[in-house]
Amino acid sequence: MKLNLKKVDFSHTLEKNLSGCVYPYKGKNDPQGEKAVVKCITLKKYSDLMQCFSDVIVGFDCKHSSIIPILGYNISQNNQEMMNDDGEFRFFIKMPRIEQNLFDYMKNPSRTNEEFESIVKNFFSLVCGLEYLHSRKIVHRNIKPSNIFIEVEGNFKLSIFGSASVVLKEDKNDNLNEMLNCQMAPKYHPPELQNPSNYKNEEIFYKVDVWNLACLISEFCLPKTQNEELEKDLFLIEQEYGKTLANIIKNMLKHDPNERPSISDVRKELEEKFEFLGNNPLKNKNANSNPKDLLSAVNHQVKFK
C-alpha cells in the first residue's frame, strides 16, 4: 500500500534516533487515524534499501496478532535515482503507534522483578509469532529488546521491520551467506554462526531465533543483573521463577543447534507445563499466501529497476 506523504505531520517529531525519525500520521479518513505513525529512515546503500523492501514485503504478508503489521510505505526518490549506489534514500514506513519498546522499558532503574504469569504469557506470545514466521519460511534473525514493542495492555509484539529478516531460499549457500552477514549483540550471537559447517539442513537456520528469544527472555526476567554469562542467568531464573521455566530456556540455549528445540517444540512445552495459557488463539493464525508466494514477492523486489 502506497503511503501518502501529505498525511504525515513532519512538523512534529515523536522520536529521533540513529536510524531515523518517527512522525505522526494525520489521515482524517484513515481507519488507523491517530493510531498510526510513520518512520523515516535515511539509507546510503542500495543494499540497505533492498533489505527495507524485503522487510516491508514480509511485514505486509504477515497477519498475526503477535507481529506488528506494516500498513504502507513510500520512497522520496524516483527509480532512476534509487539505482545510484552512492545516493541517499529516504524510506517511509507506516505502522501502528505503540509508545514503548522493551529496550526502553528494561532501562528503567526502578523496574522490579516481573510477575511470573506475565513473563510466561509474553514469552508464549513471542513464541507463537515466531512459529508463524517459521511456518512462512522466515527467519527473524534479530530478536532483541528494541525489536519488541509493548502495547498499553502490556502485551508484547514482535517487529519485523528493521529486523533483517530472511525468507529462506532453495539454495543453502545463499541462506548461509544471509545468516553470516547478520549483525547481533555478542550475548545474542548463537554459537553455530562461528562454524558455517553446522548448517547442514534448513532446520538449523531457524534455531538462531530460538537462541535469540531465550537470551531476550533471560534478560527480561532479571532486571537487576548485568550478567554476560548465560549459566548465571539460568541459575538466578530458577531461583526466582522455578525450575520449569529455567529448564525451557536452558534447552533453547543448547550450543549444538541440532539439540536445540524448534520453536514449535517450545510452544508445545509451554502449553503442557503452564495450564493457565489455556486454549490460546495466538497459535491458530494462518496467512493467505503460501511460502513460495512470499519468496517470489521478495525476489521480485529487485525487478522494479
C-alpha positions as CSV (number, residue, x, y, z in Angstrom):
1,M,0.0,0.0,0.0
2,K,1.5,3.3,-1.1
3,L,1.8,5.8,1.7
4,N,0.5,9.3,1.1
5,L,3.3,11.6,2.5
6,K,0.9,14.6,2.5
7,K,-0.8,13.0,5.5
8,V,2.5,12.8,7.5
9,D,3.0,15.6,10.1
10,F,6.7,16.3,9.6
11,S,6.4,19.4,11.9
12,H,6.0,17.1,14.9
13,T,8.9,14.6,15.7
14,L,7.7,11.9,18.0
15,E,11.1,10.1,18.2
16,K,14.6,10.6,16.8
17,N,17.5,8.2,16.9
18,L,20.4,7.0,14.8
19,S,18.2,5.1,12.4
20,G,15.8,8.0,11.7
21,C,12.7,9.9,12.9
22,V,9.1,9.0,13.7
23,Y,6.3,11.3,12.8
24,P,2.5,11.2,13.5
25,Y,0.2,10.2,10.7
26,K,-2.8,12.5,10.3
27,G,-5.1,10.8,7.9
28,K,-8.6,12.0,8.8
29,N,-10.5,9.4,6.9
30,D,-7.9,6.6,7.6
31,P,-9.2,3.8,9.8
32,Q,-5.9,3.9,11.7
33,G,-6.2,7.6,12.2
34,E,-4.0,8.9,15.1
35,K,-3.1,5.3,16.0
36,A,-0.6,5.2,13.1
37,V,2.9,6.7,12.8
38,V,5.4,7.0,10.0
39,K,9.0,6.1,10.4
40,C,11.5,7.8,8.1
41,I,14.9,6.1,7.6
42,T,17.8,7.5,5.8
43,L,19.8,5.0,3.8
44,K,23.0,5.4,1.9
45,K,23.4,2.0,0.4
46,Y,21.3,0.4,-2.3
47,S,21.7,-3.0,-0.5
48,D,20.1,-1.4,2.7
49,L,17.2,-0.2,0.6
50,M,16.7,-3.7,-0.7
51,Q,16.6,-5.0,2.8
52,C,14.0,-2.5,3.7
53,F,11.9,-3.7,0.7
54,S,12.3,-7.2,1.9
55,D,11.2,-6.3,5.4
56,V,8.2,-4.4,4.1
57,I,7.1,-7.3,1.8
58,V,7.4,-9.7,4.7
59,G,5.5,-7.3,7.0
60,F,2.7,-6.9,4.6
61,D,2.2,-10.6,4.2
62,C,2.3,-11.5,7.9
63,K,-1.1,-11.4,9.7
64,H,-0.6,-12.4,13.3
65,S,-1.6,-10.7,16.5
66,S,1.9,-11.0,17.9
67,I,3.5,-9.3,15.0
68,I,3.4,-5.5,14.2
69,P,1.9,-5.1,10.7
70,I,3.3,-2.7,8.1
71,L,0.5,-0.5,6.8
72,G,2.2,1.3,3.9
73,Y,5.5,2.7,2.5
74,N,7.0,5.3,0.3
75,I,10.4,6.4,-1.0
76,S,11.5,10.0,-1.6
77,Q,13.4,9.4,-4.8
78,N,12.4,8.1,-8.2
79,N,13.5,4.7,-9.6
80,Q,16.5,6.1,-11.6
81,E,17.8,8.0,-8.6
82,M,17.4,4.9,-6.4
83,M,19.8,3.0,-8.6
84,N,22.7,5.3,-7.7
85,D,24.6,3.3,-5.1
86,D,26.3,6.5,-3.8
87,G,23.0,8.3,-3.4
88,E,20.9,8.7,-0.3
89,F,17.4,7.3,0.1
90,R,14.6,8.2,2.5
91,F,12.4,5.3,3.2
92,F,9.0,5.9,4.9
93,I,7.1,3.1,6.7
94,K,3.6,3.4,8.1
95,M,2.8,1.2,11.1
96,P,0.6,1.2,14.2
97,R,1.5,3.6,17.0
98,I,3.0,1.8,20.0
99,E,4.5,4.0,22.6
100,Q,7.2,1.9,24.2
101,N,9.7,-0.8,23.2
102,L,11.1,-3.4,25.5
103,F,14.6,-1.9,25.4
104,D,13.3,1.4,26.9
105,Y,11.2,-0.4,29.4
106,M,14.1,-2.5,30.7
107,K,16.3,0.6,31.1
108,N,14.0,1.9,33.8
109,P,16.2,1.8,37.0
110,S,13.1,1.3,39.2
111,R,12.0,-1.8,37.4
112,T,11.4,-4.8,39.7
113,N,11.0,-8.5,39.1
114,E,8.2,-9.2,36.7
115,E,5.2,-11.3,37.6
116,F,5.6,-14.9,36.7
117,E,2.4,-15.2,34.7
118,S,3.1,-12.1,32.7
119,I,6.6,-13.5,31.8
120,V,5.1,-16.8,30.6
121,K,2.2,-15.2,28.6
122,N,4.5,-12.7,26.8
123,F,7.1,-15.5,26.2
124,F,4.3,-17.6,24.7
125,S,3.1,-14.7,22.6
126,L,6.5,-14.2,21.0
127,V,6.9,-18.0,20.5
128,C,3.6,-18.1,18.6
129,G,4.7,-15.1,16.5
130,L,8.0,-16.8,15.6
131,E,6.2,-20.1,14.9
132,Y,4.1,-18.3,12.4
133,L,7.1,-16.7,10.8
134,H,9.0,-20.1,10.6
135,S,5.9,-21.7,9.0
136,R,6.3,-19.0,6.3
137,K,10.0,-19.9,5.9
138,I,11.0,-16.6,7.5
139,V,13.9,-16.3,9.9
140,H,13.7,-13.2,12.0
141,R,17.5,-13.1,12.8
142,N,17.4,-10.1,15.1
143,I,15.2,-10.7,18.2
144,K,16.3,-8.2,20.8
145,P,14.6,-5.7,23.2
146,S,14.5,-2.8,20.7
147,N,12.5,-5.0,18.2
148,I,9.9,-5.9,20.8
149,F,7.1,-3.4,21.5
150,I,4.7,-3.2,24.4
151,E,1.0,-2.3,24.0
152,V,-0.9,-0.3,26.6
153,E,-2.3,-3.6,27.9
154,G,1.2,-4.9,28.4
155,N,1.2,-7.4,25.5
156,F,4.4,-7.9,23.6
157,K,4.5,-7.5,19.8
158,L,7.4,-8.5,17.5
159,S,8.6,-6.0,14.9
160,I,9.7,-7.3,11.6
161,F,10.8,-4.1,10.1
162,G,14.5,-3.4,10.8
163,S,14.9,-7.0,11.9
164,A,16.9,-8.0,8.8
165,S,14.5,-10.9,8.4
166,V,15.3,-13.6,5.8
167,V,13.0,-15.7,3.6
168,L,14.8,-19.0,3.2
169,K,15.5,-19.9,-0.4
170,E,16.2,-23.3,-2.0
171,D,19.9,-22.6,-2.3
172,K,21.5,-23.4,1.0
173,N,24.6,-21.3,0.2
174,D,22.5,-18.2,-0.3
175,N,20.8,-18.8,3.0
176,L,24.2,-19.3,4.8
177,N,25.6,-16.0,3.4
178,E,22.5,-14.2,4.7
179,M,22.9,-15.7,8.2
180,L,26.6,-15.0,8.4
181,N,26.1,-11.3,7.4
182,C,23.7,-10.5,10.2
183,Q,24.9,-8.2,13.0
184,M,23.9,-9.2,16.5
185,A,24.8,-8.2,20.0
186,P,27.5,-10.5,21.4
187,K,25.2,-12.0,24.0
188,Y,22.6,-12.8,21.4
189,H,25.1,-14.4,18.9
190,P,24.4,-18.1,18.6
191,P,27.5,-20.3,18.7
192,E,26.7,-22.1,15.4
193,L,27.4,-18.9,13.4
194,Q,31.1,-19.3,14.3
195,N,31.2,-22.5,12.3
196,P,29.3,-22.5,8.9
197,S,29.7,-26.3,8.7
198,N,26.9,-26.5,11.3
199,Y,24.3,-25.5,8.7
200,K,23.7,-28.9,7.2
201,N,19.9,-28.7,6.8
202,E,17.2,-26.0,6.7
203,E,16.0,-26.6,10.2
204,I,19.3,-25.3,11.6
205,F,18.6,-21.8,10.2
206,Y,15.6,-21.4,12.3
207,K,17.5,-22.2,15.5
208,V,19.1,-18.8,15.6
209,D,15.7,-17.3,16.5
210,V,15.3,-19.9,19.3
211,W,18.6,-18.9,20.8
212,N,17.9,-15.1,20.4
213,L,14.5,-15.5,22.1
214,A,15.9,-17.4,25.1
215,C,18.5,-14.6,25.6
216,L,15.8,-12.0,25.5
217,I,13.5,-13.7,28.0
218,S,16.5,-14.3,30.3
219,E,17.3,-10.6,30.2
220,F,13.7,-9.7,30.7
221,C,13.4,-11.9,33.8
222,L,16.4,-10.3,35.6
223,P,16.1,-6.5,35.9
224,K,18.8,-6.1,38.5
225,T,21.6,-8.2,36.9
226,Q,24.1,-7.5,34.1
227,N,25.5,-11.0,33.6
228,E,27.2,-11.8,30.4
229,E,27.2,-15.5,31.3
230,L,24.0,-17.3,30.4
231,E,24.7,-20.0,33.0
232,K,24.5,-17.4,35.8
233,D,21.2,-16.0,34.4
234,L,19.7,-19.5,34.3
235,F,20.6,-20.1,38.0
236,L,19.0,-16.8,39.0
237,I,15.9,-17.5,36.9
238,E,15.5,-20.9,38.6
239,Q,15.8,-19.3,42.0
240,E,13.3,-16.6,41.2
241,Y,10.8,-18.3,38.9
242,G,11.3,-22.0,39.3
243,K,13.0,-24.9,37.6
244,T,10.3,-25.5,34.9
245,L,10.8,-22.1,33.2
246,A,14.5,-22.2,33.7
247,N,14.8,-25.6,32.0
248,I,12.7,-24.5,29.0
249,I,15.1,-21.6,28.5
250,K,18.1,-23.8,29.1
251,N,17.1,-26.2,26.4
252,M,16.7,-23.2,24.0
253,L,20.3,-22.3,24.8
254,K,22.0,-25.6,23.9
255,H,25.2,-24.9,22.0
256,D,24.5,-27.7,19.5
257,P,21.7,-26.3,17.3
258,N,20.6,-29.9,16.5
259,E,19.8,-30.5,20.1
260,R,18.0,-27.1,20.5
261,P,14.2,-27.4,20.2
262,S,12.3,-26.0,17.3
263,I,10.0,-23.0,18.1
264,S,7.0,-25.3,17.7
265,D,8.5,-27.7,20.4
266,V,8.9,-24.7,22.7
267,R,5.3,-23.7,22.2
268,K,4.0,-27.2,22.9
269,E,6.1,-27.4,26.1
270,L,4.9,-24.1,27.4
271,E,1.3,-25.2,26.8
272,E,1.9,-28.5,28.5
273,K,3.7,-27.1,31.5
274,F,1.6,-23.9,32.1
275,E,-2.1,-24.7,32.2
276,F,-3.1,-21.0,32.6
277,L,-2.2,-20.5,28.9
278,G,-5.3,-22.5,28.1
279,N,-6.6,-22.7,24.5
280,N,-4.7,-19.6,23.4
281,P,-5.8,-18.3,20.0
282,L,-2.3,-16.9,19.2
283,K,-1.2,-20.2,17.7
284,N,-4.1,-20.5,15.2
285,K,-3.2,-17.8,12.7
286,N,-2.8,-18.5,9.1
287,A,-1.6,-16.4,6.2
288,N,-3.5,-16.2,2.9
289,S,-0.4,-16.9,0.7
290,N,2.0,-19.8,0.9
291,P,5.8,-19.6,1.4
292,K,6.6,-19.9,-2.3
293,D,4.4,-16.9,-3.0
294,L,6.2,-14.8,-0.4
295,L,9.6,-15.9,-1.7
296,S,8.6,-14.9,-5.2
297,A,7.5,-11.5,-3.9
298,V,10.8,-10.9,-2.1
299,N,12.7,-11.9,-5.2
300,H,10.6,-9.6,-7.4
301,Q,11.6,-6.6,-5.3
302,V,14.7,-6.0,-7.5
303,K,12.8,-6.1,-10.7
304,F,11.4,-2.6,-10.4
305,K,14.6,-1.2,-11.7
